[in-house]
Amino acid sequence: MTVRALEARALVGGRTWNAELGDGSALELGGEWVGPGQREIMRLPATLNVPFAR
């Protein structure tokens, strides 16, 4: 099997994006946020036996 990963930006993860807060800490603004309408992605961690915080 051949797998290709295509990135939209010159950043690892494509949608990964951090914003620096005024105190120097970072806030993640990337693709880890999912909503209630994204049922398939909400079920994925259970199929992989990975913890998922709601």
N, C-alpha and C positions, 0 to 999 in steps of 0.2 A: 504494500500500500504506500502511496506517495501522498504526503500532506504538505500543503503550502499555506503559510500564514501571510496574509496581506494586511499591511498597516496603512491607515489613512493619514497618519502624521509620522513625523520622525521621533515618535515616543514609543517606548515599549508598552504594549497593551492597547495602542490606538486611542482609546477613549480615556485613558488615565490622564488626569490633570489635577495638579495641586495648586492651591492658592495660598499664599503666605498671609497670615493674620498679622495684625499690628504688633503682637508680642513676640513675633519670630516663629511661632508654631505654624503648622501647615494644616489645611483643611482639604480633604480629598473631594474633588468635584467630578470624579470620573464615573465609570459605568457600573459601580457596585450597587447602585440604587435601582430597585425594581418596585413596581407597584402592583396592586391587587389584580389588575387586568392582565398581568403577565403570568398566567397560571402555569404554563409549561416550565418556565425558568424557575418558578417558585418550588416546583416539584423536583427539579433536577438534583439538588443536594442530597435528598433522601435516597435517590437511586444510586448515588455515589458514596453513601454512608459518610457524608461530610456535614458537620454541624452548620446550622443556618439560623441566625437570629432574626426574628420578625419584629 
